[in-house]
Amino acid sequence: MSETAAPLAAPLFDRVAIVGVGLIGSSLARALTHYGVARQVVCADRSPEHCAKAMELGIVERATTDLAEALEGADLVVLATPVGAFAEVGEQLGPLLRPGMIVTDVGSVKQAVLRDVGPHIPDGVHLIPGHPVAGTEHSGPEAGFATLFQGRWCIVTPPPGANEGAVDKVVTMWRRIGSTVELMDANHHDRVLAITSHLPHLIAYTIVGTASDLEDDTKSEVIKFSAGGFRDFTRIAASDPVMWRDVFLNNREAVLEILQRFTEDLTALQRAIRWGEGEQLQDHFTKTRAIRRGIIDAKQA
């Protein structure tokens, strides 16, 4: 293995199978080994190139395009594919699961997991969805790193009646690789993430798209003189387009609700600028400045 460390405690799992070895999947594979959480980590990915790269990087014991081969002997299965693939993966997964296994995921939309994977989970298998609120704009097996989850939130959304032992194991896994864990209802998660993550990405894609539609001479100056704000938008807008397509399609109700509220607030600001209402603008900016200070105090900056 390319990234190793003396385990702080006995391994929590004998064998973990990670389905999908992109940024999050490969980071989790590294972290589980780095922090001694799993005795063995394997992965399945539909891309032979991703499998070859994962083996070349030494982040898994085995990488295969065969889901059945990857799940053999696993006590934990982690779905790390785009959310839009959950229905297909869930259908393939069902017949391969054994009583006592735990299935979790890393997707940004939790109701989609319950809807698309839940019906395929047989009796005796425990589905405990999760969402590590961490990432970068990069993708692929080579983009991952073991400390990605250090100091970041992970939201675990067990369904009603979930096995307490299985929940505890998933929570312990995330804590041992450095995350702060919060338990939350899946529906509430999707509403919260619609404003904290999904809407900002939608805005970033829109702003960068607007810049790309400018005349060539103006566009070149926008790139040349990019200030910090625009640079941050371009970083966000460089995120995996397949993943974010699936997020918006699978959390459409919450995103559309928040987008409507944002549009109304934007219209109010547009009116204040048009009519020179400086006091209203200053009051609004003062209020939003306090939010930034709260984020810094929470060590999420």
N, C-alpha and C positions, 0 to 999 in steps of 0.2 A: 504494500500500500504506500502511496506517495505522501499521505498525511497521517501520522500516527501519534498517539499520546498514551501515557499510562492511564488505564481506566481508573476513575475515581470510585467506582463501585462495581459490583458484579453486573455483567450484562443483563439487560432487561428482557431482551429477545434473543432466541437462538439464531433465527434466520428471518431477515426482513426482505420482502420482495417489493421493489419500487417499480411501478408501471409508468414509464415515461421518464427519460433521463435528460431533461432540459435543465435550465438554470436551477429551479427549485429542487427537482428530483436529484440532480447531481450534487447539489449542496447538501441535501439531507443525507445522501449516501456517504459523503465525506464526513459529515458531522457525526453520524451514528458510529462510524469507525473511530474517528478522532477522539470522541469522548467515551468510548468503550460501552456504548449502549446496546450494540448488537454483536453477537459472535461472528455473524456472516451477513453480508449484504449482497444481494443479486438484483439485477434489473431486467425488465422487459421493455423493448421499444420496437415500434414497427419499422424504424429506420435502421438498416444494417450498418450504415455509416455511424450513427449515434452509438450503436452497440460496440463497434470497433473502437471508437474514440474513448468510450468509457473504460474498455479494457486496456487501451494504450496508456490512459492516464492513471490506471491502477486504482480506481475509486470503487470498484466492485469486484467480488470474487468471480462472478460470471455475468455475462450479458447475452441476451438472446432475443430473437424475434418471436419465440414460441412462448406464449403466456403460460401454458400448462407446465412447461419445463421450469419457468421462473418460480411458479407457485409451489412446486414440489417441496414439501418439508417446511414451508414458511409458516410462522405463527403470527406474523403481521404483514398485511398487504397495504401499500400506500399508493393511491391513485394520484399521479402527478402529470396527467395528460391535460390538454385544454378541456374546459368544462363541456364544450360541444361534443366531445368524444365520450362522455360518461355513459350515455345510453348504450352505445355499442360495446364499450368495454364492460359495462355491468352485465350485459347479456352473455358475453363470453366468459365472464368471471364466475357467474353463479354455479355452474356444474363442477367447477374446480375447487370450490371452497369446502372445508371440512369443519365439523363442529369444534368450537373452541378458538377458531381463528378470529382475529380482529381485522377489520377493514376500515381504513381511514383515508383521508385525502388532503390535498393542499389547495383546493380550488377557492376562488374568490366569491362564489355564489353558493350558499349552503342549501337553500331549498332545492336547487337543481340536483344536488347529490341525493337527497331523500327521494326526489321524484324519479330520477333516472337510474339510480343504483339500488335504492331501497327495495323495490319489488323483486330484485334478483338475488337478494341475500337469504339463504336458507335458514331454517331454524337452527339455533345453536351457534350461529356465526354472529359476531357483534359489529354493527356498523356505527362508528364513532367519528363523524365528520370533523375536520379541523381546517383552520386557515391561518398559516403563518403570515403575518402582515410584514413582509420583508421582500426585497427584490432589488434588481437593478434593471437598466434598459437593455442589458445583454441577454443572449439566449444561447442554448446549446450546452452540451456536457462540459465543454472547456470553460464556460462562464461561471461555473459554480465554485464555491469556497466554503470551508468547514465552519467559519465564524459568521456566516450570513445572518444567522438567527440570534446572535448574541445581543442582548439588550432590547430585542424587539418583542412585540406582542404576538401571541398565538391565541386565536379564538377557537375554542372547542365547542361544538354545538350538538351534544348528544340528543337523540330523539327521546320522547317520553318513554319511560320504562327501560331505558338502556341499562345494560349490565354495569353495576358500579365498579366491579373489578377491572373491566375493560376500559371504562372511562379513566380510572385512576392510572392505568398503564400508559394510555395515550398522553395524559397530562404530564406524567412523570417523564416520559420520553422528551417532550418539548422542553420541560424545565431543565433536564440534564444537558441539553445542547444549548442552553443559554437563554431561552425565551421566558417571558413573563406570561402566564396563562390566565385567560378569562373564560369562564363558562357563560354561554349565551344561547338564547333561543334562535333557531335558524332564521325565522322571519325577521326578528329584530336585527340580527347580524346584517342581513341583506339591506335593510333600511339605513343602518348606520354607515355601512361601506359605500352605499350609493352617494353619500355626501362627502365622506372622507377620502375616498379613492376613485370611485367610478366617474363622478362628475368632473373632478380635476383632470382626469385623463381625457375625457371628452372635450373639455375646454382647450387643453393643450393641443389635441389633434386639430381642433378647429382653428386656433390661432396660427399654428404653423401652416395649415392648409391655406389660410387667407394670405399669408406671406408668400406662399408658393404661387399664388395666382396674380401677384403684382407684376407690373411691367418689368422687363429684364433689368433695366438700369436701376430701378428702385429696389428690386429683389437683391441685387448684388450689394447694395449699400446696407440693406437690412442685415445681411449676413456679416458684412465687414464690420459694422458698428453695433453688433449685438451686445446689449447690456446684460447684466446678470439675469434679469427677469426673463428675457426672451431665450437666453441660453438654457434656463431651467425648463422652459416649455419644450424646447427641442429635445432635451434629454428625456422627458416624460413621453413625448410623441414618438420617440425611437423605440418604445417598448414593443414587444412581440405582437404583431397585428392580428394573428390568429387567436391568441389568447384573449385579447381585448374585444375582438368581434364577438367571441362566445360569451364574454362577461356581459356585454350590453344586451345581447339577445336573450340571455337567460335570467337577467335581472331587470327586464324592461319595465315592469310596473313601478318598482321603486325608483329606478333612474328617471323615468318620465315624470313621476311625481316631484322629485327634487329638481329636475330640469325646469318644470313649470314654475316652481317657486323662485328659482334662480332667474328665470326670464323676467318675472314680475319685478324682482329687485333690480335687475339691470335696467329695466324700463324706467324705474323711479330715479336711478342715478342719471340716466340719459336726460330725463326731464330737468333734474337739478342743474346739470351742466348747461343745458340749453337756456334756462332762465336765470343763470348766474346765482344760484342759491348756494353760496359758499358756506354758510353756516351748516346747512344740511349735509354737505359733502364732508366738512370737517368732523361733524358729529359721527358720521358713518365710519370714517377712517379711524377715528379715535377708538370706537368700539371694536373694530376689526384688529387694531393694533394689540388690544388686550388679549385677543385669542392667540396671537403669535407668542406673547409672553407666557401664556399658559402652556403652550406646546413646549417652549424652552424649559419651563419649570418641571414639566413632566418628563424631561430628557428624551423627547421624541423629535428634536430638531436635527 
